[in-house]
Amino acid sequence: MLNALHRLLFVAFMALSMLPLSAQSAGATDPASSKRAAELMKQADRAAQAGPAQFVHAETLFEEALKLDPDNVELNTRMGLCQLNGPHRHKALAYFIKAQELAPDQPRIHFLTGYAYQLNAQWDNAIACYERHKRANVMPDPDPRYNMADKHLAECRNGRTFMGGPVQAEVRGLGTDLNSDRSDYGALLSADGSTLWFTSRRKLSDDAKVNKATGDHFEEILVSHLANGQWTAPVPVPAPLNTPGNDASVGLLASDGTMILYRDMKGKGDLFECHQLNGQWSAPVPFGPTINSPAHESSAWLSADRQWIYFVSDRPDDNVGGQDIYRSRWDATLNAWGPAENLGPDVNTIHDEEGVFLHPDGQTLYFSSRGHTSMGGYDIFRTRLVDGRWTKPENLGWPINSPDDDLYFVLSPDGHSGYFSSIRSEGMGDDDLYHVIMDKVASVVPATTR
């Protein structure tokens, strides 16, 4: 599921490394060192473009090149791009700052520096860079990504407001017990809270295969158990849940042991349902055509009474924009899910929505969105169904949300805490699993965008 989201970002930003940059160094560098640095940069570029599994190799090569030619504008820019696509994206900032100082007229450098400042929650510096980018680019950029400065400016103002008035919540990373240096996300909890399933892209064995389409390891579902207050070392769930391809945990009705999985079959993502009985999982069965379409369906959640399913799809029909949230009602007469209905513009935006979780009350929906009052990437929102209409989504605020992606929020069985995934500077790398205690979380007022 997550590969589709992050792969788009990876391709987008690595494409920037093809920009016409000046290879001239600001400082004196002997010809031999300059030549060797250029060779290392080419090798690093090839490694970076091979995908996340080659990030460490690419980073090492860039570091060697920068030791030889530290004031090379192109080298600093490309190292920043490499970091932006790596497991610790906030590290890109230092390299973009240096490239900007060395060559302030370099195309698009202020946008990239602003984005890196934003990832580090340095809102005012980010705003200044985005404004500078706008002044230097009066005409629309042929690459639409660089025409989004206004959206990022709004996110930074949201972030500044939320960070200035944080909610009373305690957020803790789950540490090395569950997280790895690769993406870990999609936490699901058993009814008694003692078993946790989640999705990981970690390298599980020396001969683990890499997905040629993404350059990353395949998604696998792992399981851990709570013992003496500590989570046990996670292990892969055996077949039939895991296959040689991508398998992700996206929804769970713990009361009757129903898990919803994501799998990508023949280039598109579909949702599957399986059941646990006496500790064994049944073979996953795909949902019918009202749920799985020719488009991409990435996550879903069942209502407690099994009368509704909420899911995410980028189908073109009745689409507000990008990935939208839909719901379908169970038709007992047909013994099938009824027609899918888009939740509409009160919930969906022209940007992507993802990671739905329906509260057991059947009226409160948590989801992530790149729109609304996001402070950057996906933020987690909450909306309620009142008199047949969804309320204005509330941003859960800082420190639950951050400048980067915050996704796949689920409530714990106790109803006072939850789990979600996030990309944060203090994390192990890429998406990590976090636990949040929300007892004191007040109603959050969405920030205004100016």
Sequence and secondary structure as in RCSB ss.txt:
>XXXX:A:sequence
MLNALHRLLFVAFMALSMLPLSAQSAGATDPASSKRAAELMKQADRAAQAGPAQFVHAETLFEEALKLDPDNVEL
NTRMGLCQLNGPHRHKALAYFIKAQELAPDQPRIHFLTGYAYQLNAQWDNAIACYERHKRANVMPDPDPRYNMAD
KHLAECRNGRTFMGGPVQAEVRGLGTDLNSDRSDYGALLSADGSTLWFTSRRKLSDDAKVNKATGDHFEEILVSH
LANGQWTAPVPVPAPLNTPGNDASVGLLASDGTMILYRDMKGKGDLFECHQLNGQWSAPVPFGPTINSPAHESSA
WLSADRQWIYFVSDRPDDNVGGQDIYRSRWDATLNAWGPAENLGPDVNTIHDEEGVFLHPDGQTLYFSSRGHTSM
GGYDIFRTRLVDGRWTKPENLGWPINSPDDDLYFVLSPDGHSGYFSSIRSEGMGDDDLYHVIMDKVASVVPATTR
>XXXX:A:secstr
 HHHHHHHHHHHHHGGGGS     BSS   HHHHHHHHHHHHHHHHHHHT GGGHHHHHHHHHHHHHH TTBHHH
HHHHHHHHHTSS GGGHHHHHHHHHHH TTSTTHHHHHHHHHHHTT HHHHHHHHHHHHHH  S  SSGGGG HH
HHHHHHHHHHHHHHS  S EEEE HHHH  SS EEEEEE TTS EEEEEE    STT  EETTTTEE  EEEEEE
EETTEE   EE  TTT  SS EEEEEEETTTTEEEEEEEETTEEEEEEEEEETTEE   EE  TTTS SS EEEE
EE TTSSEEEEEE  STT SSSSEEEEEEEETTTTEE   EE  TTT  SS EEEEEE TTSSEEEEEESSTT S
SS EEEEEEEETTEE   EE  TTTS SS EEEEEE TTSSEEEEEE  TTSSSSSEEEEEE TT          
